[in-house]
Amino acid sequence: AARTVRDKLKLASEAEARIDATCSDYRPVATRGTVLYFLVALLRRLNNMYDTSLAQFLAIFQGTLNNAGDGSGRAGGRVAVLVDSLTLDTFKEVRQGMFDRDRDVLLVLLAVRVQQDRGEVTAKQIACFIQGVAASGGDTKRPKPYRWIPDGVWIMVLQLQEAFPLLRDLPDSIQHFGDQWRSWFDSERPEAQKHPEIVSAHAEALPAFPHLLLIRSMRADRVVPATKAYIRLVLGESFLDVTPNSIEGALATATEKTPLVLNLSAG
């Protein structure tokens, strides 16, 4: 009897270890779900109609679990498929109830939050992108080296130096390679052009978010195309090629407990 008890305890211990390992494997899915829910919960600040309940989000989450593939032949397997599918499913569901003018805001916030969850961007860097010059004071004691640089642009350059270690040599680069930077600054599509050398970047091309901040700071008129390129790099082409809303698509998510409401409004 004692041996039987020991055997059962051993089996229970092994089963508990397997369950813990499986839970650990699927933790990235739970983490992404948390990031997505708190993101969509913030959207009510844009418009009171953009209020996604926890029950609605859980329905999206459960639908992804039921419909996502098994991830065969893909690095990370099912967990990677679930993370990507949950992100796209949440975006598609939430965007249905948003005005066109606000959908790009959702995409940018989604890409930034995903990178923040990966530890690739910080809150200070996000503030620098959203608030611009107001994000921090900047070291305005350093005068701009050339007259062609607008004052506001130079302040932003100094802020980027503080916010991004990769850009700490940006002011020096502009001073040393003034002609190259002016050519880049005056180009029609600077977001698609190779920027002059920045020693602290340790690479010919900046990562996605610092590059977006560079465009945001020096050529604000090119933020929209630069943002689309950023979204494409971080989230993938599928987030930019989402099909327009349709009655059929809306009906597919409606139930007796979640009715379909059509709101006709300008915008």
Secondary structure, 3 states (H helix, E strand, C coil): CHHHHHHHHHHHHHHHHHHHHHHHHCHHHHHHHHHHHHHHHHHHHCCCCCCCCHHHHHHHHHHHHHHCCCCCCCCCHHHHHHHHHHHHHHHHHHHCCCCHHHHHHHHHHHHHHHHHHCCCCCHHHHHHHHHHHHHCCCCCCCCCCCCCCCHHHHHHHHHHHHHCHHHCCHHHHHHHCHHHHHHHHHCCCHHHCCCCCCHHHCCCCCCHHHHHHHHHHHCHHHHHHHHHHHHHHHCCHHHCCCCCCCHHHHHHHCCCCCCCCCCCCCC
